[in-house]
Amino acid sequence: MPGQPEQMTPLAILERLVSFDTESSKPNLAVIDWIAAYLDGLGVGSLRVPNAAGDKAALFATIGPARDGGVVLSGHTDVVPVTGQSWTSDPFTLRVADGRAYGRGAVDMKGFLALALAAVPDFLAADLRRPIHLLFSYDEETTCLGVADTIARFGADLPWPGSVIVGEPTDLEVADAHKSIVTYLTTVHGHEAHSAKPMLGANAVMAAADLVSELNRIADLMVARGDPSGRFDPPATTVHVGTIQGGTARNILPKVCTFHWEFRGLPGLDMAEIPDLFSAKVEAVTRERLNRYGDYGSIETLEEVSVPGLKPDPGSEAERLALRVAGRNRTITVPYATEAGRFQVAGIPTIVCGPGSIDQAHQPDEYITLEALEDGAAFMRRLGRACAEETA
């Protein structure tokens, strides 16, 4: 890129990345353009993998030999909204104060992207024997599907990686497991009638209440089962109802009631178990509640988002590399979902390891400490040396 300095600091790159408003509901092409131009200025080509609408894209780049077995540094460009949050300063203008860099996405996870990009000149100079790939995605905060199209090309027109490091904030601890998350919208269709004569219709709200009660029962079942590994907090698969809406007036049988619900499953949970238990209750409620007095009602459930969990894979290539580079001797779990499970489902060893703390993510005045950026830069230097030392 004309005028581009040979090497920018992580903080300078973070300042540029934060300046792009990449909330998940908005296009990310401007930040992808900037990243591609930055890499081009360093002599590194990149490939864009657009979404179906063409308003977003992932970016894939390789430093080192064009062969299988490389290390993918994976991070997302999208951020959560700032609407309704009380920020001290403009969330899309990086502010550095008191040893912290403030801005939306500073820790989740543009800080990791900045560190990876700042390390590219060092990777180039290291004469890597094992390639390092950059994969910067979109829509992680909503569906974790922004990596899917790129993953589908591994082993076809893109090299097959040997390991993936997803750089979500873990304080550079090495996380080998997290829960899955599956979200649903259930709509109960009833039939309006005067509340004085309930036999002339079907009450959608009362039917929905039966279903929510069933989700409470399932949640209690999961809590009683617990977490056999003893590694997760909370120590169980969780079930949650987040919204419920229905009815028009106190004296009218509600025609429609909707509610959003989710479960976050421990690794190893049969992903069909909770939906199957819920479906059995749906059948009973449809028959015994909605259609008690006639063919009045129905219930439909739409799966909105399904993100696979990350299962422990002791001794995997990704785990061994990350523990070595991070200087750790044990793994942890994290309570949030990431894109890591999608890589693992595809058959690629994957861990989660990145700078900063998740405690600062998604909040007003989100920040990453300058110390965390320094530690992350040291992590990248060690990764470069490890990939340069490895025999082809």
N, C-alpha and C positions, 0 to 999 in steps of 0.2 A: 504494500500500500504506500503510495507516495507520501513521504514525510514521516512514515512510521519508524520510530526508533527501533534499533535492533532488538532490544529487550526492554520490556516494560515491567515494572514491579507488580506484584500481586495486588497491592492497594490501588495502583493506577488503573489496572484492568478492572478491578472490582468497581471503581468509581464509574467507569464507562458502562459496565453491565447493569448496575443498579439504575442508571439513568434511563434505561428502556423499561417502559411500563408493560410488563409481560404477564399481567394477570391472566389466569387460565381462560377466561372468557374472551380474550383479545388475541389477535395475531401475534406471532413471535418473529416474523420475517425480518424485521429491522435489526434485531439483535443477532440473528443468524447471519445477515449480511455483514455486520461488523466483525463477527468472529471469523467468517470465511475470508474477509479482506485482511484481517490481522494475520491469519495463517498463510495466506498467499504472499504477504509481504516477507514472510520468513522462508518462502519457497516450499511450503507444505500445501498440497492440494487437498480439497475436501469434497465430499459428496453430500448433496442434500437429498433427504428422503421425505417428500411432502405428504401431507394428509390428503384425504379424498377431496376435501373442499379447496385445497391449494392455498389456504390462508395461514398454514403453519407448516413447519418442517423440522425434522431432526437433522443433525449434521454429524457426519462420520469422517474422521481423518486418521491417517496412519503416519507414525514417525518410526523409521527403521525399515527393516527388510519386509518385503511383501510376501509374507508366508503365514501359515497357520500357527497357532500356539501362542499368540500374543496376549498382552494384558489390556483389557478395556477399562478405561477410566470413564465411568458413566455418571452423568448428572443431568438434571432437568433445568430448562430455562424458565419455566413458568413459576409464578408466585401466587400466593393467596391474595384476596382483595384487601384493600385498606379502608373501604367504606365503613363508616361508623366507628373507626378507631381514632383515639386521640393521640396524634403524633406531636412531638415537640417541634419537629421541623419537617420539611418536604420529604416524604418517604422515598421519592425517586431522585433525591440528591444526596449522595453519600456525605455524611457528617462525621468527622473524626474528632473525638473528645474523650479525655480521661482513659486513654488506652483502649478505646472501642471505636469500631466503625459501624455507624448506624445507617440503616436503609432497608427498604423492603427487599427481601431475598439475600441480605448480607450473609446470613448463616444458612439459610434454606433456599437454594444452595449455591448461590452465585459465588460465594467465597471459594468453594471447591473448584468451580469452573475457572475462576481467576487464577488459582494456584496451578491448575493443570496447564492453562494457556501460558502463564509466565514461565513455566518450566520447559516449554518447547525448545527454546534455543539451547538449553543444557542437554535436553534429550538428543537434539541434532548433533551436538558436539561430542556426545558420548560413544558414538559408533555402536549403536545398539545391535546386539545379536538377536535379541528377542524384541519384536515390535511392540510399541505402545500405541494403542488406539484411543482416540477421543470419540465419545458418543454423547452428544448433547441433545436431549429430547424435549418434548412438550407434553402437556396434559397430565403430568405426574400427580398434580394436586387434585385431579378429578377422577381419572380412570386408570392411570399407570399404563395407558395403551400407546403412548408416544414412542416407545421403543420397539413395539411389536413388528412394524414393517421392516425395520432394520434387522432385527433378529431373524426374520424370515429369509433374509438374504445371506446370512452367514453360511458358508459352505457352498454358496452358489457363485455370485459375483463378488462377494466379500469374503475375506479370510475367516476361517473358523477360529475363534479365540480359545486360548487355553484356560483363561480365568477372567473374572470380572470383579472390579472393585467399584461398588456403588458408593459415592462420596457423601451420603447423608450425614448430618452432624452426629458423631458419636464420641467427641473428644478424642478422636483417633484410637479409641478402643476398637477391637475387631469383633463385630457382631455376626454370628453365624446362624441366627434364627430370628424370625418375627412371625406374628400372627397373620392369617389371611383376613380379608374383609370382603363381605358380600352385602350389598344394599338392595332394598326392594321398595316398591310402591304397591300397596294393596288397595284396591278399590272395591267397596261393597255397594252393590246396586240393590236398592229396596223398591218400595212402591208407596207413594204418598197416600195418606188417608187422615181422617180426623182422629186425633189422639183418643177420643172417647170410644172409638170403634176400631181397635187395633187389628181385629180379624179381617178388616177390609184392605189391609196392605201389609207391608213388611218394613220393619224398622232397621234401617241400615246402620245407625249408630249403635244400637243394642247388639246387633250381630258383630259389628267391629269390636265392641267391648269384649265379647266372648273370645275373639281371636287374640286380642291384646292380653287377655288373661291366660290364654294358652302360651303366648310368648313368655309371660312371666313364669309359667310352669317349666317351660323348656330352659329358661335362664337358671332357675333353681336347680334343675337337673344337671346342667353344666357346672354350676358351682359345687354341687355335691361330688361330682366326678373329679374336679380339681385338675391340677397340673402334675402328672406323674414325674416330670423332669425336675420340678422344684425350681425352675429358672425364670418363670415369668411373673410379672406384676402388672395387673392382677393375676392370681394363680389359677386361671380357668378361662375357658371359652366364654365370651360375654355376648349377651343378647340385649338389644336396646331398641325402644320405640322413640323416635325423635319428634314427630309431628302427628297430629290427628285433627281432622276437620270434617264437619258434617252438619246437616240440618239447616233449616231456615227459620223455624219458630217453635216455641215451646209446645204448642198444641197441634203440630203437624208431624206425622210420622216421617222421619227423614228419608229422602229418596236416595241420597248418596253419602257415603262416608269414606274418606281416604286416610291412610296413615303410612308414614315412612318408617321402615325398620331395618335393622342390620344385625349381623353377627360378625364377631372377630374370633376366628378359630385358631386354637393351638395347632402347631405343626402336627400332622398325623391325624387330625380330625377327618372323618369321612365327610366330605363336603356335601354329600346328599342327605346326611342324617337330619339336620335341622329343617331344610325344606320339606323333606318327606313327613316329618312329624307335623309340621304346619299344614301341609296339604291334607293330611288325614282329618285335621280339625276343620279345615275349610269345607270338606265334604259333609261333615256332620252338621256344621252350622248352616250350610246352604239347605240341607234337607230339613233339619229340625227347627230352625229359627226363621229363615227367610221364606221358606215355602210351606210352612205349617198350614196355612189357610188357602193356599193356591199357588199357582206358578208365578210367583211375584218377583223373585230376586236371583242374583248371581254374584259371584265373587271372582275377581281376577287379580293376579299378582304378577307384576313386571319386575324382572331382575334388572337393576340399573347398572351396577358396577360389581365386577368380581375380580379381586386382586389375589392371586395365590400367595400363600405364606412362603417363608423361607425355612427350609428344614436343615437341621444340623447335618453337616457332612464331614465328620472328623477326619483330619489328615488330608483334606482335598488340596489340590494345587493352589487354589485361591487362598485357602486358610493359611497354608504354610508360608506363602509369599507375603501375605498381609501381616502375619505375626512377626515375620523377620523384619519387614520394612518399618512397621510401627514400633518395633522394640517391645512387644508384649509376649507374655507366656501363657495367656488364657484367652478364651472367647467369652462374649457376653450375649445377651439377647436385647432387643429393643422393642418398645411397646407399640410402635407405629408401623404401618405398612409402607413398602417401598417397591421399586421396580425390580428388586433383586429376585423375587420369586419367578418373574417371567423369564429371566435368563436361566434360572435353575430348571424350570419346567422344560426348557429347550435343550437341556442336557449340558449346560456350561457351569462349571464350578464357580460359585459366586459368594461374596461376603459383602458386608456393609461397613465402611470405615471412612470417616471424614472429619474435618476440623470443626471445632465449635460445639456448642451444646444445643440440643433440641429444645431445651427449656426457654431459649430466646426466640424460637421460631413462632410464626403466626401471630405475634403480639405487636401492639404499637411500640415504636422505638426498638424494633428488632435490631440486634447487633451481633457482630462477631468481634472477639477481642483481637488486638494486634498481636498478642502472644500466640493466640491460636493460629493466626496467619503465618507467623514465624515457624511454629511447629509443623504446620502443613507444608511449608516450603522445604523444610528439612526432610519431611516424608517423601516429597517428590524427588529430592536429590538422591535419597537412598534407593528409591524405586529405579531411577535411571541407572545407578551403579549396578543394581541387581540384574537389570535387563542387559547391561553391557557385559557383565561377567559370565552370563549363562552361555553355554556352548550351543551352537545351532543344531 
